[in-house]
Amino acid sequence: MKKLLLSLTGLITLSALAVQFETGGPECKITIVGGGPSGVYTAMRLGEKHGKDVCLFEKEKKLGGRLNDIRKNPESEKGPLIAIGGRRVMNSQKLMFDLANELGVKLERPAEKAGEFLFARGLYSSNKDQFKSRYPGLPIDLKKGDFETQLLMKLFKSPERKKIKSYPSLRSYIESVVGTVGFNYLKDMSRFRGDFTYPLNAESYLDWLEEEFDVCCTAYYAVGGMTSFVKGMEKKAKSFGVQFFMSEPIYSINRDFVSGYNLITSKKSFDTEKVIIAVPPVALPKIKGDVVDSIIKQSEFKSLIGIKVATVTQWFNKAWWKGIKRLSDNKTIWRAVTTDSCINSIEIPQEPYLINAKAIRTVYSDRRECAEHFAFLSKTNPKRLEKEVHDGLKHLFEENGITIPVKVSHPTKTVFKEWKAGWYWIKAGSKHTNKDVSTWAANPLPGESVGLASEGYNPQRTAWTDGAIQAAIYLLNKQYEMNISL
Ligand SMILES: Cc1cc2nc3c(=O)[nH]c(=O)nc-3n(C[C@H](O)[C@H](O)[C@H](O)COP(=O)(O)OP(=O)(O)OC[C@H]3O[C@@H](n4cnc5c(N)ncnc54)[C@H](O)[C@@H]3O)c2cc1C
């Protein structure tokens, strides 16, 4: 009874609020909250059958979410788009290739297979095996080579894997199997240091890593950036009559005894029969109402942990990086990874669409302390941020002994982006597997027409757009009688 009274009070308060908004809201039988790739995908697929009965609400003025391509001059329609979020698809991601085909998105690959190098423990090298001497006692077979793969295979095949559920964290599992030295080697050789420093669940991470190990091998880039996928899906959805509401966040979702659900946005209150929530876990608790309350209190939701990620994109008058060639074989370098500075990893686009763009991603870091440090500097002292990035680039490229030295110039524009949760894992201590979470998300409130579609609810494919689209497909197949193959 107390529960009923509370929800009635909630309804009264919200309907009182509603009178301040537009009246006669849109006719939406199915409402999608969030216009990232997962939300726009559901709009496109549902639009084909339900047309204008489908509505999508996006809080920002553009679609795409963590797929976000920008121009040097945001006011202009000219000049290439470069990503401050997601950038590539891999050739084994069939889902993305099929989608590109369907939408007419052009995928291209770099003309040359460029190289990369790494700085760790005082050494620069393009060959990870050469770092072995800096990690005495590494449990590897010297004769077999490819030490990083050897260590990963131990993690996959160790008899300890059978007991992995009993390990309190990923770190504890890795250290048990390959020792602290193996843990440090793997952390330093990876450009994703967050994986090794956040308290992650060992079983979930290993399941992901084993699948990720098979994500193969060549990176492809969408002409116009990954938002070309989103624009293609939007166009198709609109051709079916789907209604898009931009710059209109959803503030609350409440059950409505008559219509199904009542939603309040920044502009209106309206009723709907079914709801697809395509916002990531970090954004979900910001939506009020009894529907979200019932979801976020569940253990599957509580088991998710977001990783803070920072990117810095910089434009220059001169493409100073063009002269960076490996001394040993004159190969172009497209990526450098460092433990020396908060740059963490830099990426020089090689695909034809961006090769002459005079813009590069100078920072890509999932190290929490670095993302926080740069976020602080970007607000309080952007010149200092530029200086730290410049110093880090000089350390990487001006005198490393493995590439032709180049003089790093100063940028004409710097864009810093902090992703409060760039991607998601399952926390240490959770009892849930990746499958538990994605199955739950497709139907988190049994008997109700509410589902979750976003990369964060698909930990088996975390950090990838194909993971977001898969989550959307799980939901469409489960709740909308679709039969979309993966
Ligand atoms: C730095 C970085 C690099 C990446 N690199 C790659 C890559 O190379 N390749 C790749 O495939 N993937 C990459 N990804 C991952 C990819 O960007 C994500 O998997 C994908 O964008 C997730 O899509 P989504 O729809 O689940 O969520 P999101 O993209 O986060 O979209 C959610 C949307 O919901 C909106 N929203 C939130 N709250 C509300 C509300 N209350 N009302 C209305 N709207 C709301 C948001 O504004 C947003 O538009 C990268 C991600 C990051 C951060």
The ligand as a Tripos MOL2 file, in Angstrom:
@<TRIPOS>MOLECULE
LIG
   53    58     1     0     0
SMALL
NO_CHARGES

@<TRIPOS>ATOM
      1 C1         37.5280    7.3430  -27.0240 C.3       1 LIG1
      2 C2         36.6730    6.2530  -27.6030 C.ar      1 LIG1
      3 C3         37.1550    5.5140  -28.6670 C.ar      1 LIG1
      4 C4         36.3610    4.5170  -29.2300 C.ar      1 LIG1
      5 N1         36.8330    3.8530  -30.3210 N.ar      1 LIG1
      6 C5         36.0190    3.0060  -31.0000 C.ar      1 LIG1
      7 C6         36.4160    2.4790  -32.2510 C.ar      1 LIG1
      8 O1         37.4950    2.7840  -32.7610 O.2       1 LIG1
      9 N2         35.5660    1.6200  -32.8750 N.ar      1 LIG1
     10 C7         34.3540    1.2930  -32.3530 C.ar      1 LIG1
     11 O2         33.6240    0.5010  -32.9750 O.2       1 LIG1
     12 N3         33.9170    1.8170  -31.1720 N.ar      1 LIG1
     13 C8         34.7250    2.6740  -30.4960 C.ar      1 LIG1
     14 N4         34.3030    3.2450  -29.3220 N.ar      1 LIG1
     15 C9         33.0430    2.7740  -28.7190 C.3       1 LIG1
     16 C10        31.7840    3.3880  -29.3510 C.3       1 LIG1
     17 O3         31.9120    4.7820  -29.4320 O.3       1 LIG1
     18 C11        30.6080    3.0160  -28.4630 C.3       1 LIG1
     19 O4         30.5610    1.6080  -28.3090 O.3       1 LIG1
     20 C12        29.2570    3.4490  -29.0370 C.3       1 LIG1
     21 O5         29.2230    4.8170  -29.3250 O.3       1 LIG1
     22 C13        28.1720    3.1250  -28.0260 C.3       1 LIG1
     23 O6         26.9340    3.4670  -28.5700 O.3       1 LIG1
     24 P1         25.6460    3.5810  -27.6650 P.3       1 LIG1
     25 O7         24.5170    3.9300  -28.5510 O.co2     1 LIG1
     26 O8         25.5540    2.3590  -26.8560 O.co2     1 LIG1
     27 O9         25.9490    4.7670  -26.6210 O.3       1 LIG1
     28 P2         26.4180    6.2540  -26.8620 P.3       1 LIG1
     29 O10        27.2540    6.3630  -28.0770 O.co2     1 LIG1
     30 O11        27.0150    6.6890  -25.5780 O.co2     1 LIG1
     31 O12        25.0670    7.0580  -27.1170 O.3       1 LIG1
     32 C14        24.1410    7.3220  -26.0930 C.3       1 LIG1
     33 C15        23.3110    8.5530  -26.4630 C.3       1 LIG1
     34 O13        22.3210    8.7620  -25.4780 O.3       1 LIG1
     35 C16        22.1740   10.1650  -25.2820 C.3       1 LIG1
     36 N5         21.5210   10.3940  -23.9840 N.ar      1 LIG1
     37 C17        22.0370   10.1940  -22.7480 C.ar      1 LIG1
     38 N6         21.1220   10.5070  -21.8080 N.ar      1 LIG1
     39 C18        20.0000   10.8980  -22.4580 C.ar      1 LIG1
     40 C19        18.7140   11.3340  -22.0380 C.ar      1 LIG1
     41 N7         18.3770   11.4210  -20.7250 N.pl3     1 LIG1
     42 N8         17.8000   11.6630  -22.9710 N.ar      1 LIG1
     43 C20        18.1090   11.5720  -24.3070 C.ar      1 LIG1
     44 N9         19.3070   11.1890  -24.7540 N.ar      1 LIG1
     45 C21        20.2530   10.8340  -23.8450 C.ar      1 LIG1
     46 C22        23.6020   10.6600  -25.3650 C.3       1 LIG1
     47 O14        23.6650   12.0560  -25.5830 O.3       1 LIG1
     48 C23        24.1330    9.8320  -26.5350 C.3       1 LIG1
     49 O15        23.9200   10.4740  -27.7740 O.3       1 LIG1
     50 C24        35.0740    4.2370  -28.7090 C.ar      1 LIG1
     51 C25        34.6040    4.9700  -27.6110 C.ar      1 LIG1
     52 C26        35.3870    5.9670  -27.0670 C.ar      1 LIG1
     53 C27        34.8560    6.7570  -25.9030 C.3       1 LIG1
@<TRIPOS>BOND
     1     1     2 1
     2     2     3 ar
     3     2    52 ar
     4     3     4 ar
     5     4     5 ar
     6     4    50 ar
     7     5     6 ar
     8     6     7 ar
     9     6    13 1
    10     7     8 2
    11     7     9 ar
    12     9    10 ar
    13    10    11 2
    14    10    12 ar
    15    12    13 ar
    16    13    14 ar
    17    14    15 1
    18    14    50 ar
    19    15    16 1
    20    16    17 1
    21    16    18 1
    22    18    19 1
    23    18    20 1
    24    20    21 1
    25    20    22 1
    26    22    23 1
    27    23    24 1
    28    24    25 2
    29    24    26 1
    30    24    27 1
    31    27    28 1
    32    28    29 2
    33    28    30 1
    34    28    31 1
    35    31    32 1
    36    32    33 1
    37    33    34 1
    38    33    48 1
    39    34    35 1
    40    35    36 1
    41    35    46 1
    42    36    37 ar
    43    36    45 ar
    44    37    38 ar
    45    38    39 ar
    46    39    40 ar
    47    39    45 ar
    48    40    41 1
    49    40    42 ar
    50    42    43 ar
    51    43    44 ar
    52    44    45 ar
    53    46    47 1
    54    46    48 1
    55    48    49 1
    56    50    51 ar
    57    51    52 ar
    58    52    53 1
@<TRIPOS>SUBSTRUCTURE
     1 LIG1         1 GROUP 0 **** ****
